[in-house]
Amino acid sequence: MGLYQLIRNSKNLNIYSSGFWNFVSGYSRTFCSDDCQENAVLYESNSKMYVYGIATMNSKNMVLESGVNGNETFAVGVRTDNSAAQHDSFQAAVIAAYLRQSA
């Protein structure tokens, strides 16, 4: 599956309340209760970017970062580290603020 959001080489960006939900998986669109989506968002080589309120449902990696030209992609926000209350057995997660590329 593709990313919900990709932001690359941007500056002076403020994002408030991003919600990314996924309740089904695969061609048959069956309901899943764990990791339907591997990665939610990718932020690459940004400056002065402030992101507040990232919420995901059933995504393993909430936030990925990568270096210049996509080298060395790694997870900086993982669902299991940011768990929120389950909703109908779906795995929710919330990051209050992402400021790693705010300088």
Number of C-alpha atoms within 10 A of each C-alpha: 10 10 12 15 13 13 15 16 11 13 16 10 13 11 13 12 13 15 14 18 16 18 18 16 16 10 6 7 9 11 13 17 17 15 19 22 23 13 23 28 21 22 21 20 16 21 17 15 19 19 20 16 15 22 22 27 27 28 26 21 23 29 22 18 23 17 13 12 10 13 10 9 14 13 15 15 22 19 23 14 13 15 16 16 11 13 9 7 11 19 24 21 25 22 22 13 14 17 13 15 16 15 10
